[in-house]
Amino acid sequence: MQIRCMMCGRPVELEEFKPDPYDDEDESQKKSPVVFCQMCEAKIRHESDESQKVPKPM
């Protein structure tokens, strides 16, 4: 199974991680990972940084 970016659909390579032994197994199987490629993640961060800036006083 190949994981793809949620925004653009590009294939994304994920780092392998070990599941948390304290998580409920039923819930962890239901969740699908929300993954963004580096380009889309940078775009999201840039847009959020712009929206968080304080407007200049007049």
C-alpha positions as a Python dict, from the first residue, in 0.01 Angstrom:
ca = {
    (1, 'M'): (0, 0, 0),
    (2, 'Q'): (136, 336, -100),
    (3, 'I'): (58, 641, 112),
    (4, 'R'): (-31, 957, -75),
    (5, 'C'): (-48, 1325, 13),
    (6, 'M'): (-397, 1436, 121),
    (7, 'M'): (-379, 1757, -85),
    (8, 'C'): (-202, 1678, -411),
    (9, 'G'): (-196, 1297, -423),
    (10, 'R'): (181, 1257, -459),
    (11, 'P'): (330, 938, -314),
    (12, 'V'): (489, 1000, 27),
    (13, 'E'): (752, 792, 205),
    (14, 'L'): (690, 759, 576),
    (15, 'E'): (940, 680, 845),
    (16, 'E'): (866, 352, 1014),
    (17, 'F'): (729, 391, 1361),
    (18, 'K'): (635, 146, 1629),
    (19, 'P'): (276, 159, 1748),
    (20, 'D'): (224, 269, 2107),
    (21, 'P'): (162, -43, 2318),
    (22, 'Y'): (-74, 155, 2541),
    (23, 'D'): (-306, 258, 2257),
    (24, 'D'): (-626, 67, 2208),
    (25, 'E'): (-564, -166, 1913),
    (26, 'D'): (-915, -133, 1772),
    (27, 'E'): (-889, 245, 1748),
    (28, 'S'): (-542, 240, 1593),
    (29, 'Q'): (-660, 14, 1311),
    (30, 'K'): (-952, 245, 1227),
    (31, 'K'): (-739, 558, 1193),
    (32, 'S'): (-588, 632, 857),
    (33, 'P'): (-284, 858, 870),
    (34, 'V'): (-328, 1216, 751),
    (35, 'V'): (-14, 1276, 549),
    (36, 'F'): (109, 1576, 353),
    (37, 'C'): (410, 1587, 120),
    (38, 'Q'): (689, 1836, 195),
    (39, 'M'): (562, 2082, -67),
    (40, 'C'): (206, 2090, 69),
    (41, 'E'): (326, 2100, 429),
    (42, 'A'): (544, 2403, 348),
    (43, 'K'): (248, 2569, 175),
    (44, 'I'): (24, 2511, 479),
    (45, 'R'): (288, 2649, 717),
    (46, 'H'): (345, 2956, 498),
    (47, 'E'): (-29, 3031, 479),
    (48, 'S'): (-74, 2985, 853),
    (49, 'D'): (225, 3211, 928),
    (50, 'E'): (73, 3486, 713),
    (51, 'S'): (-264, 3461, 886),
    (52, 'Q'): (-105, 3476, 1233),
    (53, 'K'): (86, 3801, 1178),
    (54, 'V'): (-32, 4107, 1372),
    (55, 'P'): (-148, 4389, 1145),
    (56, 'K'): (62, 4706, 1151),
    (57, 'P'): (-93, 5006, 1331),
    (58, 'M'): (-197, 5298, 1113),
}
